[in-house]
Amino acid sequence: MASCKEIGGFPIMERSSFVPGSSSLLHRGTKQSMLCFSSVPFLPREQRRACRSTRVKAPVVAAISEEVRKMVVAKPVKFKVRAAVTVRRKSKEDFKETLVKQLDALTDKIGRNVVLELISTKINPKTKSPKRSGEAVIKDWYEKKDVKGERVVYTAEFTVDSAFGLPGAVTVANRHQREFFLESIIVEGFESGPVHFPCNSWVQSTKDLPTKRIFFSNQPYLPSETPEGLKELREKELSEQRGDGKGIRKHSDRIYDYATYNDLGNPDKGPEFSRPILGGKKIPYPRRCRTGRPPTDTDLLAESRIEKPHPIYVPRDETFEELKQGAFSAGRLKAVLHSLIPSLIATISSDKHDFQGFHDIDLLYKEGLLLKMGIQDHLLKKLPIVRKIQESSEGLLRYDTPLILSKDRFAWLRDDEFARQALAGINPVNIERVQEFPLVSKLDPTVYGPPESAITEHHIAGHLNGMTVQQAMEEGKLFKLDFHDVYLPFIDRINAMEDRKAYATRTLFFLTSLGTLKPVAIELTLPPTSPGLSCPSQVFTPPCNATNNWLWQLAKAHVGSNDAGIHQLVNHWLRTHACMEPFILAAHRQLSAMHPVFKLLDPHMRYTLEINALARQSLINAEGVIESCFTPGPCCMEISAAYYDQHWRFDLEGLPADLIRRGIAVEDPTEPHGLRLLIEDYPYANDGLLIWSAIQTWVQTYVKTYYPNSGSVRSDHELQSWYNESVHVGHADKRHESWWPALSTPDDLITILTTLIWLASAQHAALNFGQYPLGGYVPSRPPLMRRLVPDPAGDPKVYAEFLSDPHRYFLTAMPGVLTATKFMAVVDTLSTHSPDEEYLGERQQPYTWTADKGAVEGFQEFAATIRGIEEEIEKRNRDTTKRNRCGAGVLPYELLVPSSDPGVTCRGVPNSVSI
């Protein structure tokens, strides 16, 4: 009889690239790993539907002889297979971690091992339970305790018999003292070829998590096609991730559950730190990940807060990996250092420390914060520690010059640049076509008075190139930025605060024959003095004298401030971060890791729960960065919730639907994307449609592979549970809306998935990575305004102050030094790509994330399309006829260029909402 070694085909295995000791073992993307993956047999796409759950046996070098085959028929023969287990180590460990690592290695010698077990796709006919291999321990953990490198590959051997079938799952028990990050397991020795188990998960010690971890192979299965041997494990894994909705979540947990935003305030610190609960009938809002922390002492409905540096809970696998954490921590340190000095200044001196001139702001990018303020000696005498901070971190205290200043440092003063930003700036998603005139409010007239705008044809007739308003509307030449209704209900509360002043604003633009916009009117509105009375409004038009020029600049600054608020609170935070979170929670709770839709969405969910948790901890909380740096202050999140309640609709979140809703595009089947843009040179829309179309084509290819008809969609209980829970639990306050797309057909699923991937990738990138490069120069787009536009009738004294020194008045209306520098530091961090970023068209383990050859080929086609889009965008940015992205002093539009280097680059489309 042949030996076990011969039966197992070990002579073949010993020559394999998976044998430990090979220098190229299991490195992602290497030629060796690609060759190994190519040995995995695949079904052609056209044959998958007939036998999707069966792995095809491709011709390979015989691992089992013909004699053994004959013996197997008569009697199962035991043989061994070998696993290569890739563990990712931390590059930096503290003393305690190093000590525990050494102890874990030593205890391997006395049996406290990492133990693996293979689970077959087949059922044992006698026990009616899945077939299992014998337990296998990692043998070389101790020997490799001092191996250098980010990844270490360990080995384990399993004993199976010839009737075992294919392994569909592997269980892992970690008997060490500490967790470890398991990247992948590859089992070799089966006749069909290597079997890949993509893990990418933290495996907890059994003292923290007594149950074994379950990892499935990369073979996708719809629920109805799950092999008998995996059915119970499939449901068990999902059940563990759902939890029971009780208790305080521990750092090591992997439980995904829902809660309202009841943790933004801290009433125990005082009533001024209380914030309303977002989520529920009173204030609708999406749900966030539940942490289970106990209530505050003051308010039993408010969850107690956990402040930095203590971590806020997210499921363990959602936390930043080491590279990402390092980059984020470095950015946070920079933010702390930048805000520390002005905080000290504000504490020591009674002076508010306004910028004395534009040169003060310019010096932030040259000499650093302390050197420019003229109070260095004053600080050093009182706080000698400041000298050490300056000496050790002077580079960190100096800001990089924002890209917006790189081509023309005075461009921000020009009206055409002010208008261009609405098409190619940080917030290019609010511009709308005017379809009625005068503009009309939708607010309750019994409270806010007559709904008509104060802008009349008389104000703008001279700026329409000879057209009437009606002609301009009919020809699609009149556009608006309308922040009137979203701000007006909050204006009185904002203006009652110290150093906060705001208007409800409307801005009209005219589309010129060159394809550029020019502003023709700005309306600044305050609430009525009594319910139902007319709102006090001022209308400003392009200036023709010095006084009006300064008033016009102040009016533009207020529009920019409102635009900055809506960008951050609504378009960026709400529509990408917050509204994605319920879909991610539901995916982990209802879709198995084996589900093809989970495999598709997986890279687009990376890091989102972690960055959202950090935002609740430091950005959107009471007196957090957003409240501190943006005009609405404590009203910020209520404005975000009001928009969600009154305007957010999932069916209009896709790019084509959004463009049509805003009147920027009309359906036209003769155009490349089925849309005709009314503003032909609209960089965000032009480039966005390329990416939308690529995502849609990729999703369509993928979905049609698994769902040939409507019945296959409706009968997939995991898929239906995912979407139903996303809507009815994650977006519970809008669950009864009629506009939710149905999920009945493959086309329904394609639309839903395309929208989610668009929001997580391109939409977020367009709104996030330009924050510092395009918005880091505060005068061009102040996040906060402190003074109203001077009114000669309302306050002659203030107006006289303005006339005597308009330059000084403008600067005192801007954020002060503390607010401006804190804002700049934070948006610098938020605009930064980490070194481990994955961009659209890339994914971890590009050839092994699925065993479906058709899916791999489809993704490769998608990746090639994305590379072509990058070339097309670069070509557009060199086209001098496109004046909104090319010209003297005009920045190219690169926010939707798919790739990027690490750092602040003002380009790059990551797969997910990861910062």
KALINLIN-V743351 format. One record per residue. N is the residue number from 1. PHI is phi in whole degrees, -180 to 180 (NA if undefined). D_CENTER is the distance of its C-alpha to the mean C-alpha in whole Angstrom. Layout:
n	phi	d_center
N	PHI	D_CENTER
N	PHI	D_CENTER
This chain:
n	phi	d_center
1	NA	59
2	-65	56
3	-71	54
4	-58	51
5	-63	50
6	-69	51
7	-63	50
8	-73	46
9	74	46
10	-63	46
11	-58	48
12	-68	45
13	-62	42
14	-67	44
15	-95	43
16	-75	39
17	-69	37
18	-90	35
19	-71	38
20	-55	37
21	108	39
22	-70	37
23	-68	36
24	-102	33
25	-62	32
26	59	29
27	-83	27
28	-58	24
29	80	25
30	-78	28
31	-62	31
32	-61	33
33	-67	30
34	-67	30
35	-66	33
36	-63	33
37	-66	31
38	-67	33
39	-81	36
40	-75	34
41	-71	35
42	-125	33
43	-90	35
44	-59	35
45	-56	32
46	-71	35
47	-101	37
48	-64	34
49	-63	34
50	-74	38
51	-146	37
52	-66	33
53	-86	34
54	-108	36
55	-85	36
56	-75	38
57	-95	40
58	-85	41
59	-60	44
60	-135	43
61	-63	46
62	-60	47
63	-94	46
64	-129	49
65	-70	52
66	-61	54
67	-63	56
68	-65	53
69	-56	52
70	-65	56
71	-68	56
72	-63	52
73	-61	54
74	-82	56
75	-153	55
76	-58	51
77	-116	51
78	-79	49
79	-152	47
80	-109	44
81	-126	41
82	-121	39
83	-114	35
84	-104	33
85	-111	30
86	-96	28
87	-115	27
88	-95	24
89	-96	26
90	-75	24
91	-80	26
92	-126	26
93	-127	28
94	-82	30
95	-60	34
96	-64	33
97	-64	31
98	-64	33
99	-63	36
100	-63	34
101	-61	34
102	-67	37
103	-64	38
104	-62	36
105	-64	38
106	-68	41
107	-69	41
108	-60	40
109	-73	44
110	-114	45
111	100	43
112	-87	40
113	-108	38
114	-92	35
115	-115	36
116	-117	35
117	-147	36
118	-86	36
119	-116	36
120	-80	37
121	-75	36
122	-100	40
123	-99	42
124	-71	45
125	-61	47
126	-83	49
127	-90	47
128	61	44
129	-118	42
130	-60	39
131	-69	41
132	-128	40
133	-78	41
134	-71	42
135	-67	40
136	-130	39
137	-104	39
138	-72	37
139	-90	40
140	-113	39
141	-64	37
142	-66	39
143	-62	40
144	-104	37
145	-63	36
146	-109	37
147	-65	35
148	-89	33
149	123	30
150	-69	26
151	-118	27
152	-124	30
153	-108	32
154	-105	34
155	-125	36
156	-149	38
157	-121	40
158	-113	41
159	-109	44
160	-132	44
161	-115	46
162	-68	47
163	-98	46
164	-64	43
165	85	41
166	-93	37
167	-72	35
168	-111	32
169	-152	31
170	-137	31
171	-102	31
172	-132	31
173	-114	33
174	-104	32
175	-93	35
176	-78	34
177	-81	34
178	-130	30
179	-71	27
180	-143	26
181	-96	23
182	-94	24
183	-85	23
184	-163	25
185	-131	29
186	-125	31
187	-105	34
188	-127	37
189	134	40
190	-81	40
191	-59	42
192	-75	39
193	114	37
194	-60	34
195	-113	32
196	-99	28
197	-122	26
198	-73	23
199	-105	22
200	48	19
201	-151	20
202	-82	22
203	-105	25
204	-80	27
205	-63	30
206	-65	33
207	-73	34
208	-96	30
209	-137	30
210	-63	33
211	-77	32
212	-75	31
213	-80	28
214	-114	28
215	-129	26
216	-100	27
217	-68	27
218	-84	25
219	-79	28
220	-77	26
221	-137	28
222	-68	28
223	-53	29
224	-70	32
225	-106	33
226	-62	32
227	-58	35
228	-55	37
229	-69	37
230	-111	33
231	-60	33
232	-66	33
233	-65	31
234	-59	28
235	-73	29
236	-62	29
237	-63	26
238	-66	24
239	-61	26
240	-66	26
241	-76	22
242	-77	23
243	68	25
244	-117	28
245	73	26
246	-123	28
247	82	28
248	-86	26
249	-74	23
250	-93	24
251	-56	22
252	-85	23
253	-70	22
254	-125	20
255	-109	20
256	-111	18
257	-149	19
258	-112	19
259	-155	20
260	-82	20
261	-83	18
262	-110	22
263	-123	21
264	-85	20
265	-99	24
266	-142	26
267	-62	30
268	-66	32
269	-81	31
270	146	33
271	-61	33
272	-69	31
273	-98	28
274	-74	28
275	-138	25
276	-65	25
277	-75	23
278	-98	20
279	118	21
280	132	24
281	-63	27
282	-71	27
283	-132	24
284	-60	22
285	-169	18
286	-64	16
287	-90	16
288	-121	14
289	-73	15
290	-75	19
291	-109	20
292	78	24
293	-64	25
294	-69	28
295	-72	29
296	-73	30
297	-71	34
298	-84	34
299	-137	32
300	-70	32
301	-90	29
302	-98	26
303	-81	25
304	-64	26
305	-95	23
306	-125	23
307	-100	22
308	-59	21
309	-91	22
310	-73	22
311	-76	19
312	-92	18
313	-68	18
314	-138	15
315	-51	17
316	-53	18
317	-77	16
318	-92	13
319	-73	13
320	-60	13
321	-75	15
322	-60	18
323	-61	17
324	-65	14
325	-62	15
326	-64	18
327	-66	16
328	-68	14
329	-65	18
330	-63	19
331	-66	17
332	-68	18
333	-61	21
334	-60	22
335	-63	20
336	-63	23
337	-64	26
338	-65	25
339	-88	25
340	-64	28
341	-64	31
342	-64	30
343	-66	30
344	-62	34
345	-60	35
346	-65	34
347	-72	36
348	-78	39
349	-111	40
350	-78	40
351	-66	39
352	-73	36
353	57	35
354	-74	34
355	-69	34
356	-82	38
357	-170	37
358	-63	34
359	-65	36
360	-61	34
361	-68	31
362	-60	32
363	-70	33
364	-59	30
365	-91	29
366	-118	32
367	-109	34
368	92	31
369	-71	31
370	-65	35
371	-64	37
372	-93	36
373	-84	37
374	73	40
375	-130	40
376	-59	40
377	-63	43
378	-59	43
379	-71	40
380	-65	42
381	-69	45
382	-84	43
383	-133	40
384	-58	41
385	-60	38
386	-61	36
387	-61	38
388	-64	37
389	-60	33
390	-67	34
391	-67	36
392	-87	33
393	-140	30
394	-58	31
395	-64	29
396	-72	26
397	-86	28
398	-105	28
399	-90	25
400	-71	24
401	-69	25
402	-61	23
403	-58	23
404	-60	24
405	-95	27
406	-71	28
407	-100	30
408	-157	31
409	-69	31
410	-108	33
411	-59	30
412	-63	29
413	-79	32
414	-81	33
415	-65	32
416	-66	31
417	-72	28
418	-55	27
419	-74	27
420	-61	26
421	-61	23
422	-70	22
423	-109	22
424	-142	20
425	-105	19
426	-73	16
427	-130	16
428	-91	18
429	-114	17
430	-111	20
431	-65	23
432	-132	25
433	-82	29
434	-79	32
435	-122	34
436	-150	36
437	-145	38
438	-69	38
439	-62	35
440	-128	35
441	-80	33
442	-102	32
443	-74	32
444	-63	35
445	-67	38
446	-69	40
447	-103	38
448	-108	37
449	81	40
450	-54	40
451	-81	37
452	-72	38
453	-68	37
454	-80	39
455	-75	38
456	-114	41
457	-63	43
458	-59	45
459	-66	42
460	-114	40
461	-57	43
462	-79	44
463	-118	41
464	-109	40
465	54	43
466	85	45
467	-84	44
468	-84	44
469	-60	41
470	-61	42
471	-63	42
472	-62	39
473	-67	37
474	-63	38
475	-92	38
476	66	34
477	-110	34
478	-114	33
479	-134	30
480	-146	28
481	-113	25
482	-114	26
483	-109	25
484	-68	28
485	-71	28
486	-74	24
487	-97	26
488	-54	30
489	-63	30
490	-110	28
491	-62	30
492	-60	33
493	-66	31
494	-66	29
495	-72	33
496	-79	34
497	-82	32
498	-72	34
499	60	32
500	-134	30
501	-142	31
502	-150	30
503	-126	31
504	-86	29
505	-117	29
506	-133	30
507	-131	30
508	-107	32
509	-128	31
510	-116	34
511	-85	33
512	-82	36
513	-67	37
514	-85	35
515	86	32
516	-105	31
517	-98	31
518	-134	33
519	-73	32
520	-119	36
521	-165	35
522	-129	33
523	-111	34
524	-113	34
525	-124	34
526	-110	35
527	-65	36
528	-65	39
529	-71	42
530	-141	43
531	-54	41
532	90	42
533	-78	43
534	-67	42
535	-79	39
536	-64	40
537	-135	38
538	-121	39
539	-116	38
540	-117	38
541	-126	39
542	-51	38
543	-78	41
544	-128	44
545	-150	46
546	-64	44
547	-61	44
548	-65	42
549	-63	40
550	-68	39
551	-63	38
552	-63	36
553	-65	34
554	-66	33
555	-63	33
556	-63	30
557	-63	29
558	-66	28
559	-63	27
560	-62	24
561	-65	24
562	-64	23
563	-62	21
564	-63	19
565	-66	19
566	-66	18
567	-57	15
568	-75	13
569	-81	14
570	-107	14
571	-71	12
572	-85	9
573	-67	9
574	-67	11
575	-78	10
576	-112	7
577	-66	6
578	-69	9
579	-76	11
580	-78	8
581	-58	10
582	-61	13
583	-67	13
584	-72	11
585	-59	14
586	-65	17
587	-62	16
588	-72	17
589	-85	20
590	-119	21
591	-107	20
592	-64	22
593	-62	21
594	-81	24
595	-70	23
596	-60	22
597	-71	19
598	-63	17
599	-62	18
600	-68	16
601	-81	13
602	-49	13
603	-68	11
604	-92	8
605	-113	8
606	-65	8
607	72	7
608	-65	5
609	-64	9
610	-68	10
611	-68	8
612	-68	9
613	-65	12
614	-64	12
615	-65	12
616	-65	14
617	-79	17
618	-131	17
619	-106	15
620	-101	16
621	-80	19
622	-58	22
623	59	23
624	-77	20
625	-61	18
626	-65	17
627	-64	21
628	-72	23
629	-109	21
630	-117	21
631	-51	24
632	-66	24
633	56	24
634	-61	24
635	-85	24
636	-53	20
637	-73	19
638	-70	22
639	-64	21
640	-59	17
641	-69	19
642	-63	22
643	-66	20
644	-58	18
645	-65	22
646	-97	23
647	-129	21
648	-70	18
649	-142	19
650	-62	17
651	-69	20
652	-110	19
653	-87	15
654	-70	16
655	-60	17
656	-59	21
657	-64	21
658	-67	19
659	-64	22
660	-67	25
661	-58	24
662	-82	24
663	74	27
664	-81	26
665	-138	26
666	-127	29
667	-66	29
668	-154	32
669	-64	32
670	-82	34
671	-84	31
672	-55	28
673	-108	26
674	76	28
675	-132	27
676	-117	29
677	-81	27
678	-74	30
679	-106	28
680	-63	29
681	-99	27
682	-122	24
683	-52	21
684	-59	18
685	-72	20
686	-58	22
687	-75	19
688	-61	17
689	-65	19
690	-62	20
691	-71	17
692	-56	17
693	-62	20
694	-65	19
695	-62	17
696	-60	19
697	-64	22
698	-63	20
699	-64	19
700	-62	23
701	-59	24
702	-68	23
703	-64	23
704	-65	27
705	-67	28
706	-101	27
707	-125	28
708	-74	31
709	-153	32
710	-66	31
711	-60	33
712	-69	31
713	-75	28
714	-67	30
715	-87	31
716	-83	28
717	-68	28
718	-67	25
719	-61	23
720	-66	24
721	-67	24
722	-60	20
723	-69	20
724	-62	23
725	-71	21
726	-57	17
727	-81	20
728	-83	23
729	-114	21
730	-66	17
731	-119	18
732	-58	22
733	-74	23
734	-122	22
735	-66	24
736	-95	27
737	-67	26
738	-77	27
739	-82	25
740	-59	22
741	-62	23
742	-72	25
743	-125	25
744	-124	28
745	-128	28
746	-58	26
747	-66	25
748	-59	24
749	-64	21
750	-60	21
751	-63	20
752	-63	17
753	-69	16
754	-61	15
755	-62	14
756	-64	11
757	-68	10
758	-60	11
759	-63	8
760	-71	5
761	-106	7
762	-68	10
763	-63	9
764	-64	6
765	-60	8
766	-63	11
767	-97	10
768	-109	9
769	-82	11
770	-102	14
771	-61	14
772	-83	17
773	-58	19
774	-103	19
775	-124	19
776	-77	21
777	-97	24
778	-58	25
779	-60	28
780	-74	26
781	-161	23
782	-64	24
783	-73	22
784	-142	25
785	-117	28
786	-113	31
787	-140	34
788	-79	35
789	-68	37
790	-63	40
791	-120	43
792	-62	47
793	-81	48
794	-76	46
795	-150	46
796	-59	48
797	-65	48
798	-66	44
799	-66	45
800	-65	48
801	-61	45
802	-63	43
803	-64	46
804	-74	47
805	-155	44
806	-63	41
807	-61	39
808	-65	39
809	-62	38
810	-60	35
811	-68	34
812	-74	35
813	-81	33
814	-77	30
815	-61	28
816	-75	30
817	-59	30
818	-60	28
819	-66	25
820	-63	25
821	-71	24
822	-63	22
823	-60	20
824	-62	20
825	-66	19
826	-71	16
827	-70	15
828	-63	16
829	-63	14
830	-69	11
831	-91	12
832	-97	13
833	-84	12
834	-83	13
835	-64	16
836	-99	14
837	-61	11
838	-113	12
839	-101	12
840	-53	12
841	92	16
842	-120	16
843	-162	15
844	-59	17
845	47	21
846	-59	21
847	-107	24
848	-126	24
849	-70	21
850	-147	24
851	-92	27
852	-88	27
853	-60	29
854	-61	28
855	-67	24
856	-63	24
857	-64	26
858	-62	24
859	-69	21
860	-63	23
861	-65	24
862	-62	21
863	-61	20
864	-66	23
865	-63	22
866	-62	19
867	-64	21
868	-65	24
869	-63	21
870	-59	21
871	-65	24
872	-67	25
873	-65	22
874	-62	24
875	-65	28
876	-62	27
877	-70	26
878	-101	30
879	-85	31
880	-69	33
881	-78	33
882	-96	30
883	-75	30
884	-87	27
885	-143	26
886	-151	29
887	151	32
888	-63	33
889	75	31
890	-98	28
891	-76	25
892	-66	24
893	-96	20
894	-122	18
895	-63	15
896	-107	14
897	-69	16
898	-61	15
899	-98	16
900	-162	16
901	-81	18
902	-63	16
903	103	16
904	-90	16
905	-122	17
906	62	16
907	-159	15
908	102	13
909	-119	10
910	-63	8
911	-63	8
912	-136	5
913	-77	1
914	-116	4
915	-153	6
